Structures are given as C-alpha cells and as structure tokens.
Amino acid sequence: MPTVMLSHALYEDGMRLLREQAKVIIADNSDMDAVLTQLQKADGLILRVGKIDRGIMEKCPNLKVISRPGVGVDTVDMQAATELGIPVVIAPGTNARSVAEHAVALTYTLTKNISESLSETAGGNFGIRNKYAAIELENHTLGIIGFGNIGHLTAALFAANGMKIHTYDPYVPMEEAERCGYVPHDTLEDCLGACDVVSLHVPLTPQTRGMFGKEQLSSMKTGAFLINCARGEVVDEQALYDSLISGKLAGAAADVMQAEPMDPASLLFTCKNFIATPHMAALTRESAARTSRLTAEGTLAVLRGEHWEHVANPQVYNHPRWLK
C-alpha cells in the first residue's frame, strides 16, 4: 500500500478515498523542510499549502507524484518535477463556479458598501444609510482579465446583472469573447480604461507577476472597483494602497494577497474601501468535494502507474521513469 503525505487534510470525500487505498500522513505543516523526514517516507505528496522546490524533491527519491487541489502550480518547482519524472496532478474545473460566485459576492459587497455599513450600524450610526455610496451594477461595464474557465463563468454571472462585458486575455482568440457577445481588447490598458469593475482571473506566471502596478491602476477609470480572486502576487499592494487612499479607485476586494496567511498589519486593512477574504473562494462544500475527490483519484492513479490525464506537466510521461 503506498504512502501519501498531505500538508493539510483534504475535504472528507477525498480523505475517505485516500484512506481506502493508501497509508495517509497528515503533516499539518506548510514547511516542507520541517517535515522532510516524513516526506522521505512518502510515495505521494498532496500540497494544499506550502512550497516544494528541487532541493526537497531530490532528497525524496521515493516521491512519485505531487498533487495540487486546484490548478495553481506556482508553489511547485515544475521544471524540477518534470526532470525528475514526477507528475504534478491538478484538479481543473472543480472550483470554477465557486470562484466565479465569490467574485460576484465581493463585487456586491463593495458596490453596495456592505462592509462599512455593517461596522457603522453596529457602532450605532444608522445614518450611514444616507451616505448613498451604493451603486447598481446594471448598465455598468465589467472587465474580465483572464478569460479562461473561471473568467467565462464570472462573465456570465455578471452579464445576468445587465452589465456590459469586456475581456482581455492574450491567450484566448478574440472571436471567443465576440461569440459570447462580449467586447474583447488587444491591450490590457484599453480594457481597463473602459471598465467600471475589473475582475482578475489569471494564473501566476512570470508574465502576470506584478501585472497590476502603478501604471495599470492609473489606466483604470477614476471611481472603478478592482476584484482579485486570482493570485496575490499579480497586484502590487503598495500601488493598490496608493490608488485607494487617493480616491483613484472607489474600492478593491481580494481573496488573495501577497502574504498568506494575510498580514493584519498590511496598510490595505487601514482602508475603509478595501475588503478581503482568506483565500476561500474555492472552498465551498460542493467545490471542496469535487476537488478533493479528483485530487485523490489522480494521486492514486499515478501511484498505480497510470498516465493520469489531469497533470500540469504532461511531458513528464516522456521521462525514462515512465517509459519502462
């Protein structure tokens, strides 16, 4: 029976499947150096939180699979994994609906001034209702930055609010947005300048890291709102803070930040027009069940020697380890 180590436990559906077919070790630790002795005994690693680099992989010769319950693989040294013949299992599509709905929820919270109204009402200021800070979304323009699965779903939900949808994604043909009845842009700045609300749905890559800095935020409409359910490192947080306190942006919401767990001392938390949730957009019960099952299934399939379809590095199957 193979041994699978998890940085942290999966939702119960996946845990049940793993325990039926493997010996399970739950580290409850995101520091792979700190749990190296345990990891060296494992055939597979499911990494919910934390990073694994080449140095750790090379010290774990028994490691045959690394799995991420989601699609983000920025915490895994992909080149090292591929060169060592280790498939990196992902769970595509399982959390798209949950993340899309969360982006909409954050947008409503901002545009209806829910957070400030709650704190002021709890403090006895019933007159906050007369601030007239809330707006309707109908007839406003939404920019979807990253028109993949989550971007598609988010756009559809916002379109149902009567919003006009604009998109920017250099990796998706512009005809795809047009087919959906949306307006595509060939530059990020053009898209930003047209939109009242901008929702980010890009992966973290060398091209997207710091993609929203001072210049891009300056390209946005004065009074616009920024929603980030992508990755924290996509946004320059100092530039975002400056945009919020200057009034350039009316508000911003983030499910992800550069430091996670999020730092309560971040200047962003001093802004009344900033709200954050603890990287929970994908963690609905439905999404967690789908993600945990697919992650467990993929991990166990690779450990059985199967060429599992949902891996972030399919070229790994050309490695000598897989050509036997």
N, C-alpha and C positions, 0 to 999 in steps of 0.2 A: 504494500500500500504506500503510495507516495506521500511525502510530507509537504504541506503548503503553509507558508507563513503569511500572515496578514499584518500590515502595520496597524490596522484597526479593523474591528469586525464589520462585516457587510450586513445589510438588512437580512432579516430572518430567512427569507426564501433562499438566498444564496448560501447562507451558512448551513442550512439543512442539507442542501445538495453536496456541499463540500464534506461535511461530516460523514455522509453516507459512503464516500469513495476515497477519502484521504485522512491522514492524520493532520490535525489542524493546530497551528500555533498562533495565538493572537498576541502580538508584541505590545500593543497599546503604546506605541512609540514611533515617532516620525523620523528619528535619528538612526539611520541605518548603521552608522559606526557603532552606536551604543548597543545595538542588538546583533552585531556581526556574528557572535558565537552561535546564536540561534539560527541566523540566516544561513550559515555554513552547513547546517543540517538539512536545509530545505531543498526540495526539488522545484518548488514554485514560490513566487512572491506575488501577493496582491497588495499593491501600493495605493492606499487611499490618500494618505497624507505623507509628505516627505519626498526626498530625492534619492536617486541611486545613480552613481557615476561609475566610470570604468574601474577605478580602484577597488570599489566594493565588489563589482562583478567578478573581477579577476581573482579575488580572494574566495569566491564561492563557486568552485568548479562543478558542483552538483546542480547548480541553478539552470533549469531548462526552460523556464518561462517566467516572464514578468507581465503582470496584468494591471491595467488601469480601469477602474469602474467609471467609464466615461470615454471621452475622445481626446482629452488633452494629454499630450505626452511630453510636455516641456520639462517635466520633473525626471525624465529618464534620458540617460545618455544613449540616444538612438544609434549613433554610429558604433559605439562600443557594443551594444546589444547585438546589432546585426553582424559585426565582425566576429563575435563570439558564438554566433549561431543561436541566439536567444530570441524567439518570437515575443513581440510585445502585443499582448492581447488588449483590445479595446472593446467598448460596448456602444457602437454607433446607433444613433436614432432613439435610444431608450429614454432620454431625458428632454428631447426637443420640445414636446408640448409643455412640460413643466417650466422650462426656462422661458419659453415664449410668454406663458401666462404671468410669470414673475416680472418680466419686463413691462408688461401692461400694468400689473399691480403697482410697481414702483412709479410708473408714469402717472397713474391716477393719484397716488399718494402725494406726489409733487404738485401736479396741476390743480388739485383740489385743496392744497395747503393743509392736508390732514395732520401731519406731524406737529406743526406749530399750533394748529387749532386744538389738538389734544392737550398739549402741555399748558397752553394758556387757559383753556377751560378748566383743567384740573387745578390750576392756580387761582381760580375764581374770576378770570377775565372772560365773562360771557360776551363782552363787546367785541371780541376778536372776530365775530361773525361779520362785523361791519368793515373789516379791512378790504373786502372784495378782492382778495388775492387769487381766488379760484377762476379757472377758465374752462370753457367747453373744448373738447377735442375736435368736434365736427368742423369740417372746412379748414382745419389747420393741416400743415404738411409735416409728414414724418420721414426722416431719413434712416434707412436701414443700411448700416455699414457692415458688410459681410452677408451675402445673400445665399447662404447655404441652407441646410435643413431647418435650423432654428430661425434664421432670417426669414425664410419663406413663411413659416408658421406665425412668426411675430407680425409680419406684414399683413397677413390675412386677418389676424385678430384686430389690428389697428384699422384696417380698411373697413371692418364691420362697424367701427365707430364713426364712419363717414369721413375719415382722414384721407388726404391725398398722399400717395406713397411714392417716394423717390428712393433710388438704390445706388450703392456704389460697391462694386466687387470686381476687381480686375481679372479674376479667375473664372467669372461666370459670364457667358455671352450676353450682351445687352439685349438680345432678342428674347431671352428668358424673362426678363423683367417686363418687356413690352407685351409678351404673351399673357402675362398676368394683369395687364392693364396699368402697369406702373411706369414711372419715368426714370430711366437709367442715366447715370452720369459717367463720363470717362475720366473725370478727376475728382478727388476727394473734396477739394476746396469748393468746386462748383456745387456739389451735393450739399455740403454744409451750409453754404450761403443761401440755399433755397428752403431750409427746413426750420420748423418751429420746435420740433422734438427730434433728437438724434439718438438712435439705439444701436449699441455696438454688439456685434456678434461675430468677431473674428478670432481665430486661434492665435496663440502667442508664438510668433516666429521671429527670426531676426529682422524681417521686414515690418512687422507690426509692433515690435517693442518700442515704446515711446512714440508711437504713431500720432497720438494726440498730445501735442505740446503747445507752447505759446502761440505759434503761427497758426496751427489748425483751430485752436479755440478762438483765436481772433477772427477767423474766417466765418465763424458761426454768427447767426443773427443775434443782435442785441435782444436780450429777453428770452432766448431759447433755453431749452432744457436738455441735459445730457444724461443718458441712462447707460450704465455699463454692467452688463451681465456676461462679459467675455472673460478677460483676464486683467488683473490689476495693473500689470506692467505695461499695458497698452497705453495708459494715461499717465502723463507727467503730473503728479499730485500737487506739486508746488504751483505749476501753471494753472491747474484747476482751481486751487485755493484763491489765487490772484483774480481769476475770472469771476469767482463767486462774490468775493468781497468788493470788487469794483463795480458790480452790477451788470457786467457784460453778460453773464448768464443769470437767468432767473432762478435756476436750481439745478442740482445734479443728484443722481442716486447711483449707488454702487452696491452690487452684490459681491464684488471682488475688490481687493486693494493690494498694493504692493507688498505690505507686510501682513501675513496671516499666521496665527490669529491676529486680528486687526488691533492696531495700537490705539488705545483710548486717548493717548496724548497727541495723536495726529491733529494738526491745525484744522483739518477739514471738519472735525467734530465740533469746532467752535462756531461753525457757520449754521445759522438757522435754516438756510436754504439747501442744506446737504443732509441726505439720509443714507443709511447703509444697513444691509442685512449680512449675516455672517456666512457668505458663500453657501447659501442654502437653496438657491433657485432650483437646482435639480433634485432636491431632497423631499419630494412629495412621496407619499406612500406608494402610489402607483408607479412612479418612476423608479423609486428605490427597489421595488420588487422586480421590475423588468431588468434594471441594470445589474442587480446582484445575481439574478439567475443567469443572464448572458455572460457575465464575468466568470462565474463559477463554471459554467458549461465550457467556455473557451479554455480556461485554465486546465481543466481535467482532460479535455480533448487533446491539447498539446502534450500533456504528460503521458497520454496513451500513444503518442507518436503520430497523431493525425495532423494533416495540414489544415488547421482551422482557418476559415475564411477571414474572420474579422481581426486582422493584425495590422498594426501601423507600419510594419516593415516587411511586406510580403516577399521582398528579395532575399530575406533570411533563409528561405527554403532552398536557395542555391548553395547554401553553406555545406561543407562536407559532412557536418553532423546530420544533415537531412537528406543526403544523397546515398546513404548506406542502403 
